[in-house]
Amino acid sequence: MMEIRASLKPADLAPKLERMWGLSAAKIRAIEKDWDPAKGSPVFTIRGRYTSQGWTEWTQGFVFGSALLQYDATHDSEFLTLGREHTFRDMAGHVTHFGVHDHGFNNVSTYGNLWRLLGEGRMRPDGREKEFYELALKASGAVQAKRWTKIAGGRGFIHSFNGPHSLFADTIRSLRSLALAHKLGHVMLDEGDAKISLLKRLVDHAAVTAEFTVFYGMGRDVYDTPDQRGRTAHEIIFNTLDGRYRCPNSQQGYSPFSTWTRGLAWVMLGYAEELEFVQTLSDAELDAVGGRGSVEAMMMNAAKAACDFYIAHTPTDGIPYWDTGAPNLHKLGDYLARPAEPFNPHEPVDASAAAIASQGLLRLGRLLRAHGEAAQGDKYWLAGLTVADRLLSEPYLSADVGHQGLLLHSVYHRPNGWDYVPSGAKAPDGKVPYGESSQWGDYHLREVGLYLQRILKGGKYYTFFGT
């Protein structure tokens, strides 16, 4: 269980953040200098060098978005130019990509960051540049919302690239694309010019995910016990003929009945961000999708359960192993009673899950404090600081100038064996990955770093929706 450091303050992380941004700059430059676009998008490192992995091109937005976050944090125009030009040149295909559930990752990280920076007065527009970003974000939101499966009861969800039967935990963070399109006044048009509310689809997807992806210790299955409240499933399967729920499943986790910790982290951050977005909507807008009380309660219940599970089922320093049911965890003994061990011979940790989760904890904590729930707010806020502080130090922060990654000990797809295993790694199966990075891990370390830096410097509060 996490040991939350009650005395930690954002200012305590200031020297580590400054160091992180210095390291980050060199790594962004190294990837830009060495990467061959013909190989596809960089995904994760092998022996410290970024490589691609054919699945979908879901990480390209993180590559260019990282440069934009670097500019935001350091005011170095080199990185604005890099991120801006690559977005213009390379990201159009992602705006109209009908085959994925990743629009929030690719398009909000690029077009969304640029639109936000323009709105904050952090960059000078070139002609009608802001309208260009807004058009891209409107289209992206509608394309993502079109990937829709109807289920029993009249609701539905954005289905994963596995097909119309498949609901992924990850997609909760792609709801940002629908949120931005709605904020920009966009309405999706379907057959017969039917008008589809993007806010309604956002809320429906969030509600279906809250109901089926998150478990609340209420006995939905034999493993849904009170001590497992907040457990999440990576994938939920529906019968597409009658729209009924069938079972949990997992693609990147160990099993349908254990928690893949990166999926858990997406849920934590996704609901926390959408709760912040909902605060900016009028009562009239929310009345049309169930009412403020109902929407906020649904999202808050899911966010709290997932964050509580993370705190209870993560080692003391806040860095999780890749899955709470990983088959060799028992060989580590009482692993929740001590800090995570990234070099252990049995199961890998996943620092990328920690980077995502830390931001979710911080955002939820701040929101609860603002709503007068000081005790709970402090718990989540301080838990988020505890995780971020650990990630900004070795052995997680990559200080090696020859390593292109920023955040070490990230895991991509353990069941598929895609993660690089150093020569001589010892384990029952001979294969335990460690010491490598991923684009989503690096991006989200930078993002939580920017979030905290703005707070400690008294800057504008950082959100994906800008205001």
Secondary structure per residue as TSV (DSSP state, phi and psi in degrees):
chain	resnum	aa	ss	phi	psi
A	1	M	-	360.0	142.4
A	2	M	-	-60.8	140.5
A	3	E	-	-101.3	101.7
A	4	I	-	-78.0	127.6
A	5	R	-	-86.4	101.6
A	6	A	T	-68.8	-21.7
A	7	S	T	-94.8	-0.3
A	8	L	-	-71.8	138.7
A	9	K	-	-130.0	153.5
A	10	P	G	-52.3	-37.7
A	11	A	G	-61.8	-26.1
A	12	D	G	-66.2	-21.8
A	13	L	G	-93.3	-3.0
A	14	A	H	-56.9	-47.8
A	15	P	H	-62.7	-37.1
A	16	K	H	-68.3	-37.2
A	17	L	H	-66.1	-42.1
A	18	E	H	-60.2	-43.5
A	19	R	H	-64.2	-42.0
A	20	M	H	-60.2	-44.1
A	21	W	H	-65.7	-33.3
A	22	G	H	-64.5	-45.2
A	23	L	H	-65.0	-40.5
A	24	S	H	-59.2	-43.2
A	25	A	H	-57.8	-46.5
A	26	A	H	-63.9	-35.7
A	27	K	H	-74.3	-37.3
A	28	I	H	-62.7	-43.4
A	29	R	H	-62.7	-40.1
A	30	A	H	-63.7	-42.4
A	31	I	H	-66.2	-43.4
A	32	E	H	-61.1	-38.7
A	33	K	H	-71.7	-40.1
A	34	D	H	-98.5	-20.2
A	35	W	-	-76.5	135.1
A	36	D	-	-97.4	110.3
A	37	P	G	-58.2	-23.0
A	38	A	G	-63.9	-17.9
A	39	K	G	-82.4	-5.0
A	40	G	-	94.9	-157.8
A	41	S	-	-91.5	144.3
A	42	P	-	-62.7	138.7
A	43	V	-	-122.1	-60.9
A	44	F	E	-145.2	167.4
A	45	T	E	-94.3	150.7
A	46	I	E	-126.8	118.7
A	47	R	T	52.4	39.0
A	48	G	T	83.9	3.6
A	49	R	E	-117.7	133.9
A	50	Y	E	-68.0	141.9
A	51	T	E	-138.0	166.4
A	52	S	-	-98.1	167.8
A	53	Q	-	-149.8	111.4
A	54	G	S	-61.4	120.3
A	55	W	S	-159.0	-82.3
A	56	T	-	-138.9	162.1
A	57	E	-	-85.4	60.9
A	58	W	-	-89.0	-3.7
A	59	T	S	-105.8	-4.5
A	60	Q	H	-62.9	-36.7
A	61	G	H	-63.6	-30.8
A	62	F	H	-68.1	-35.9
A	63	V	H	-61.5	-52.6
A	64	F	H	-79.4	-32.1
A	65	G	H	-63.7	-33.0
A	66	S	H	-61.1	-39.4
A	67	A	H	-63.3	-37.6
A	68	L	H	-68.8	-38.9
A	69	L	H	-64.3	-38.0
A	70	Q	H	-61.8	-43.3
A	71	Y	H	-62.6	-45.1
A	72	D	H	-56.3	-41.6
A	73	A	H	-80.1	-32.0
A	74	T	H	-115.7	-11.6
A	75	H	-	64.9	19.1
A	76	D	-	-85.6	110.2
A	77	S	H	-65.5	-18.8
A	78	E	H	-53.1	-40.3
A	79	F	H	-80.9	-29.3
A	80	L	H	-63.9	-45.5
A	81	T	H	-60.5	-44.4
A	82	L	H	-61.1	-52.2
A	83	G	H	-66.2	-38.1
A	84	R	H	-67.5	-48.2
A	85	E	H	-66.7	-39.7
A	86	H	H	-66.9	-35.9
A	87	T	H	-63.4	-45.7
A	88	F	H	-59.2	-42.5
A	89	R	H	-86.7	-34.8
A	90	D	H	-118.0	-10.3
A	91	M	-	-103.0	-4.7
A	92	A	H	-58.2	-39.4
A	93	G	H	-61.1	-27.7
A	94	H	H	-73.5	-26.8
A	95	V	H	-64.5	-37.8
A	96	T	T	-111.0	29.0
A	97	H	-	-82.1	107.4
A	98	F	T	-86.1	-5.9
A	99	G	T	-98.6	6.5
A	100	V	-	-135.6	166.9
A	101	H	S	-108.5	22.1
A	102	D	-	-108.5	20.3
A	103	H	H	-62.2	-33.6
A	104	G	H	-64.5	-35.5
A	105	F	H	-71.9	-49.9
A	106	N	H	-78.8	-46.7
A	107	N	T	-91.2	-35.9
A	108	V	I	-70.0	-31.5
A	109	S	I	-70.7	-19.9
A	110	T	I	-114.6	-78.4
A	111	Y	I	-56.1	-39.5
A	112	G	I	-66.0	-44.1
A	113	N	H	-64.4	-40.6
A	114	L	H	-66.1	-42.2
A	115	W	H	-61.0	-42.6
A	116	R	H	-63.5	-44.8
A	117	L	H	-62.3	-38.8
A	118	L	H	-63.1	-44.6
A	119	G	H	-63.8	-29.0
A	120	E	T	-87.2	0.1
A	121	G	T	73.6	23.1
A	122	R	-	-90.6	-6.9
A	123	M	S	-150.0	154.7
A	124	R	-	-93.7	125.8
A	125	P	-	-71.2	147.3
A	126	D	-	-100.6	99.3
A	127	G	S	63.7	-125.0
A	128	R	S	-98.0	39.7
A	129	E	H	-60.7	-41.1
A	130	K	H	-61.9	-40.6
A	131	E	H	-64.7	-33.2
A	132	F	H	-62.0	-46.8
A	133	Y	H	-64.8	-39.3
A	134	E	H	-65.7	-39.0
A	135	L	H	-63.0	-43.3
A	136	A	H	-61.6	-42.1
A	137	L	H	-70.2	-37.4
A	138	K	H	-63.5	-45.5
A	139	A	H	-64.4	-42.8
A	140	S	H	-60.7	-44.2
A	141	G	H	-60.9	-41.8
A	142	A	H	-70.8	-41.5
A	143	V	H	-62.0	-42.6
A	144	Q	H	-65.8	-40.8
A	145	A	H	-68.7	-24.6
A	146	K	H	-68.1	-22.7
A	147	R	S	-79.5	71.2
A	148	W	E	-120.3	132.7
A	149	T	E	-113.2	125.5
A	150	K	E	-84.4	140.5
A	151	I	-	-125.4	173.4
A	152	A	T	-57.8	143.0
A	153	G	T	92.1	2.4
A	154	G	S	87.8	1.3
A	155	R	-	-96.0	-166.4
A	156	G	E	-174.2	-175.7
A	157	F	E	-154.4	159.4
A	158	I	E	-79.1	116.6
A	159	H	-	-86.3	155.5
A	160	S	-	-77.3	177.0
A	161	F	T	-68.6	-8.4
A	162	N	T	-70.4	-21.5
A	163	G	-	132.2	177.5
A	164	P	T	-67.6	-11.3
A	165	H	T	-85.3	-8.7
A	166	S	E	-112.6	120.2
A	167	L	E	-107.6	120.4
A	168	F	E	-99.5	145.1
A	169	A	G	-61.6	-36.3
A	170	D	G	-54.5	-34.4
A	171	T	G	-67.6	-15.9
A	172	I	G	-57.1	-29.6
A	173	R	G	-85.0	-16.8
A	174	S	T	-76.8	-9.3
A	175	L	H	-60.9	-18.3
A	176	R	H	-58.1	-33.6
A	177	S	H	-65.6	-38.1
A	178	L	H	-69.4	-39.2
A	179	A	H	-61.4	-46.4
A	180	L	H	-66.1	-41.7
A	181	A	H	-61.4	-41.6
A	182	H	H	-64.0	-44.5
A	183	K	H	-58.6	-34.0
A	184	L	T	-83.1	4.9
A	185	G	T	87.2	14.9
A	186	H	-	-85.6	143.1
A	187	V	-	-126.6	132.2
A	188	M	E	-78.4	136.6
A	189	L	E	-106.7	132.3
A	190	D	-	-119.4	-162.9
A	191	E	G	-53.6	138.8
A	192	G	G	66.7	23.4
A	193	D	G	61.7	23.5
A	194	A	-	-62.5	131.4
A	195	K	E	-88.6	126.0
A	196	I	E	-114.2	120.4
A	197	S	-	-72.5	122.7
A	198	L	H	-70.6	-29.7
A	199	L	H	-66.8	-39.6
A	200	K	H	-63.0	-41.9
A	201	R	H	-67.9	-36.7
A	202	L	H	-59.6	-50.4
A	203	V	H	-66.0	-41.6
A	204	D	H	-61.5	-45.9
A	205	H	H	-62.8	-43.3
A	206	A	H	-61.4	-39.9
A	207	A	H	-69.3	-40.3
A	208	V	H	-66.9	-41.1
A	209	T	H	-63.2	-43.1
A	210	A	H	-62.3	-37.8
A	211	E	H	-75.3	-39.8
A	212	F	H	-108.3	-34.6
A	213	T	T	-79.3	-35.5
A	214	V	B	-97.8	134.8
A	215	F	-	-106.7	146.0
A	216	Y	-	-120.8	18.7
A	217	G	S	69.9	27.4
A	218	M	S	-108.8	13.4
A	219	G	-	82.0	27.4
A	220	R	S	-62.3	-33.0
A	221	D	S	-141.5	178.4
A	222	V	T	-65.6	-21.2
A	223	Y	T	-93.0	-4.3
A	224	D	-	-86.7	69.5
A	225	T	-	-98.2	162.3
A	226	P	G	-55.2	-34.9
A	227	D	G	-74.1	-7.9
A	228	Q	G	-106.8	13.8
A	229	R	T	-55.0	128.4
A	230	G	T	98.3	-4.8
A	231	R	-	-56.2	145.5
A	232	T	B	-127.5	152.0
A	233	A	-	-104.4	139.8
A	234	H	S	-65.1	-43.0
A	235	E	E	-131.9	142.0
A	236	I	E	-119.2	134.6
A	237	I	E	-105.0	132.8
A	238	F	E	-119.6	150.4
A	239	N	-	-78.6	116.2
A	240	T	T	-77.9	-9.2
A	241	L	T	-80.8	-42.3
A	242	D	T	-115.7	-1.3
A	243	G	-	75.8	16.0
A	244	R	-	-94.6	148.1
A	245	Y	E	-62.9	137.7
A	246	R	E	-112.8	-54.3
A	247	C	E	-170.7	162.4
A	248	P	E	-80.7	160.4
A	249	N	E	-152.2	173.5
A	250	S	-	-144.4	140.0
A	251	Q	S	-102.7	-48.4
A	252	Q	S	-107.7	-8.4
A	253	G	S	-92.6	-177.5
A	254	Y	S	-78.2	-41.2
A	255	S	-	-154.9	165.6
A	256	P	T	-66.0	-18.2
A	257	F	T	-110.5	8.1
A	258	S	S	-117.9	173.3
A	259	T	-	-109.7	113.1
A	260	W	B	-70.9	118.9
A	261	T	H	-72.8	-25.2
A	262	R	H	-70.7	-37.2
A	263	G	H	-60.8	-41.9
A	264	L	H	-58.0	-44.3
A	265	A	H	-64.7	-39.5
A	266	W	H	-59.0	-40.8
A	267	V	H	-63.8	-44.8
A	268	M	H	-57.7	-51.2
A	269	L	H	-73.6	-39.5
A	270	G	H	-58.7	-48.5
A	271	Y	H	-69.8	-38.2
A	272	A	H	-60.8	-44.2
A	273	E	H	-66.3	-42.0
A	274	E	H	-68.1	-33.0
A	275	L	H	-61.4	-41.7
A	276	E	H	-63.0	-41.5
A	277	F	H	-63.5	-42.3
A	278	V	H	-59.4	-31.2
A	279	Q	H	-61.5	-24.3
A	280	T	T	-87.7	-6.7
A	281	L	S	-89.0	151.7
A	282	S	-	-77.3	159.3
A	283	D	H	-60.2	-35.9
A	284	A	H	-63.3	-42.5
A	285	E	H	-61.0	-43.0
A	286	L	H	-76.9	-28.6
A	287	D	H	-59.2	-32.2
A	288	A	T	-73.6	-11.5
A	289	V	T	-126.3	24.0
A	290	G	T	118.1	-12.9
A	291	G	-	97.1	148.2
A	292	R	H	-57.0	-46.8
A	293	G	H	-59.6	-45.2
A	294	S	H	-67.2	-45.5
A	295	V	H	-65.6	-47.2
A	296	E	H	-66.0	-38.8
A	297	A	H	-64.6	-41.8
A	298	M	H	-61.0	-48.5
A	299	M	H	-68.4	-39.9
A	300	M	H	-67.2	-40.3
A	301	N	H	-61.2	-45.0
A	302	A	H	-66.0	-43.6
A	303	A	H	-62.8	-45.9
A	304	K	H	-64.6	-43.7
A	305	A	H	-61.3	-46.1
A	306	A	H	-65.5	-42.0
A	307	C	H	-66.7	-38.9
A	308	D	H	-64.0	-39.9
A	309	F	H	-62.6	-43.6
A	310	Y	H	-58.9	-47.7
A	311	I	H	-61.9	-39.9
A	312	A	H	-77.9	-25.6
A	313	H	T	-117.4	24.8
A	314	T	S	-123.1	143.7
A	315	P	-	-53.8	168.7
A	316	T	T	-59.6	-29.9
A	317	D	T	-88.8	-1.2
A	318	G	S	90.5	9.0
A	319	I	-	-104.3	117.9
A	320	P	-	-87.1	157.6
A	321	Y	B	-75.8	166.1
A	322	W	S	-67.0	-27.3
A	323	D	B	-150.6	137.0
A	324	T	T	-69.4	-14.5
A	325	G	T	-112.3	16.6
A	326	A	-	-51.5	135.6
A	327	P	T	-66.3	-21.2
A	328	N	T	-107.6	10.2
A	329	L	G	-59.3	-34.2
A	330	H	G	-61.4	-23.3
A	331	K	G	-75.1	-9.7
A	332	L	G	-88.5	-0.2
A	333	G	S	72.0	-141.3
A	334	D	S	-82.2	69.9
A	335	Y	G	-69.3	-20.9
A	336	L	G	-79.5	-8.5
A	337	A	G	-97.6	8.6
A	338	R	S	-149.7	167.8
A	339	P	-	-60.8	154.3
A	340	A	-	-61.6	151.4
A	341	E	-	-122.3	91.9
A	342	P	T	-65.8	-19.4
A	343	F	T	-102.7	16.7
A	344	N	-	-70.4	158.6
A	345	P	S	-91.2	10.5
A	346	H	S	-115.6	-50.4
A	347	E	-	-144.4	141.8
A	348	P	-	-78.8	151.1
A	349	V	B	-84.9	167.1
A	350	D	-	-131.5	94.6
A	351	A	H	-68.2	-24.3
A	352	S	H	-65.0	-36.3
A	353	A	H	-61.9	-38.6
A	354	A	H	-65.8	-39.8
A	355	A	H	-63.1	-42.0
A	356	I	H	-68.0	-45.9
A	357	A	H	-63.4	-37.3
A	358	S	H	-59.8	-40.3
A	359	Q	H	-68.2	-37.9
A	360	G	H	-61.9	-44.2
A	361	L	H	-61.4	-44.5
A	362	L	H	-63.4	-46.5
A	363	R	H	-65.6	-43.0
A	364	L	H	-64.8	-42.1
A	365	G	H	-60.5	-45.1
A	366	R	H	-63.0	-42.1
A	367	L	H	-63.3	-43.3
A	368	L	H	-66.1	-39.9
A	369	R	H	-57.1	-43.8
A	370	A	H	-66.2	-24.0
A	371	H	T	-97.6	15.3
A	372	G	T	83.0	7.6
A	373	E	-	-98.1	71.2
A	374	A	H	-64.8	-43.1
A	375	A	H	-64.0	-49.4
A	376	Q	H	-67.2	-39.8
A	377	G	H	-60.0	-44.2
A	378	D	H	-61.7	-39.8
A	379	K	H	-59.5	-50.5
A	380	Y	H	-69.6	-41.9
A	381	W	H	-59.3	-48.6
A	382	L	H	-69.3	-32.6
A	383	A	H	-63.1	-43.1
A	384	G	H	-62.1	-42.4
A	385	L	H	-62.9	-39.4
A	386	T	H	-61.2	-44.6
A	387	V	H	-65.6	-48.3
A	388	A	H	-60.7	-41.9
A	389	D	H	-60.1	-40.9
A	390	R	H	-67.3	-40.8
A	391	L	H	-66.7	-25.5
A	392	L	T	-84.7	11.2
A	393	S	S	-128.5	159.3
A	394	E	T	-61.8	147.0
A	395	P	T	-92.5	14.2
A	396	Y	T	-93.4	-41.9
A	397	L	B	-75.6	130.1
A	398	S	-	-90.0	106.9
A	399	A	-	-94.5	-4.1
A	400	D	-	-73.6	116.2
A	401	V	T	-66.8	-18.7
A	402	G	T	-86.7	-6.0
A	403	H	-	-99.7	125.9
A	404	Q	-	-78.0	-14.7
A	405	G	-	-84.8	154.7
A	406	L	S	-100.2	-39.4
A	407	L	B	-114.0	118.8
A	408	L	-	-89.1	162.0
A	409	H	S	69.4	47.7
A	410	S	-	-100.5	144.9
A	411	V	-	-119.4	135.4
A	412	Y	S	-97.6	-75.2
A	413	H	-	-135.2	86.0
A	414	R	T	-61.0	-45.5
A	415	P	T	-60.5	-34.7
A	416	N	T	-81.3	-10.0
A	417	G	T	70.0	29.6
A	418	W	-	-79.8	-18.0
A	419	D	S	-81.7	138.8
A	420	Y	-	-70.6	133.8
A	421	V	-	-109.7	118.0
A	422	P	-	-59.3	149.0
A	423	S	T	-59.6	131.3
A	424	G	T	90.3	2.4
A	425	A	-	-61.1	133.6
A	426	K	-	-106.5	128.9
A	427	A	S	-167.3	165.6
A	428	P	T	-53.9	-35.7
A	429	D	T	-102.2	1.8
A	430	G	S	76.8	9.3
A	431	K	-	-140.4	91.9
A	432	V	-	-125.9	112.2
A	433	P	-	-75.1	148.5
A	434	Y	-	-163.5	163.1
A	435	G	S	80.3	8.4
A	436	E	-	-115.1	169.1
A	437	S	-	-123.5	166.2
A	438	S	B	-137.3	156.6
A	439	Q	H	-64.5	-38.5
A	440	W	H	-70.6	-34.4
A	441	G	H	-66.1	-47.2
A	442	D	H	-62.0	-45.3
A	443	Y	H	-61.0	-45.6
A	444	H	H	-75.8	-23.3
A	445	L	H	-68.2	-42.9
A	446	R	H	-62.9	-38.9
A	447	E	H	-67.9	-43.8
A	448	V	H	-69.2	-29.8
A	449	G	H	-64.4	-43.1
A	450	L	H	-64.7	-42.2
A	451	Y	H	-54.9	-50.3
A	452	L	H	-70.9	-37.2
A	453	Q	H	-62.9	-41.0
A	454	R	H	-64.4	-36.9
A	455	I	H	-67.9	-47.3
A	456	L	H	-72.7	-20.5
A	457	K	T	-97.8	3.1
A	458	G	T	71.2	27.4
A	459	G	-	-83.9	-177.7
A	460	K	-	-64.3	135.5
A	461	Y	-	-61.7	131.7
A	462	Y	-	-87.2	119.0
A	463	T	-	-136.3	159.8
A	464	F	T	-70.1	-24.4
A	465	F	T	-96.4	2.5
A	466	G	-	86.8	-44.8
A	467	T	-	-132.5	360.0
